[in-house]
């Protein structure tokens, strides 16, 4: 009987300890991956090791640039976090510092969204996950999925290209779902996804 009571006590102790362990090992918010492409309005913390006076919080401008002490304006358009670190390190090493160690982290992400309208259950703006991309299927899913009246074969994606002109693509989402399409249709900021109503 004593041995049985001891066993019960051990099991109870484990049941109590497991939730506590789960709380202690709960993962924290992951930092931006090094291949994250910087966006306008991202807030960055730039640190140069042993150069406290060069540490800055800077926001990426709408022209995709940041301004830093000594080196001035730095163009970060199309650059990942790692590429930006390398560029800033190179600029400081060129004229000002010997073998500088630069660390850049995203303190605050710019809000990036697309609009999903038409025959979805929750039409409206859909935010990108903080450090990730967003595909057409992801956006429709985040908008509550298709309504029962949705025409999934004629989904329209409208985006503005680099010349400022609007382009519209007609996409058969059923093909995406079945894996018949070669593209997952990654979305860009301010894209508009329109799901039309099917003709009954």
Secondary structure, DSSP 8 states (H G I E B T S, - for coil): -HHHHHHHHHHHHHHHHHHHHHHHT--------TT-B--TT-EEEEEETT-GGG-EEEE--TTSEEEETTTEEEE-TT-BHHHHHHHHHHHHHHHT-SS--EEEEEEE----EEEEEESBTT-EEEE--TTS--BHHHHHHHTT-B-TTB-TTSEEEEEE-TTS-EEEEEE-HHHHHHT--S---B--TT-EEEE-B---
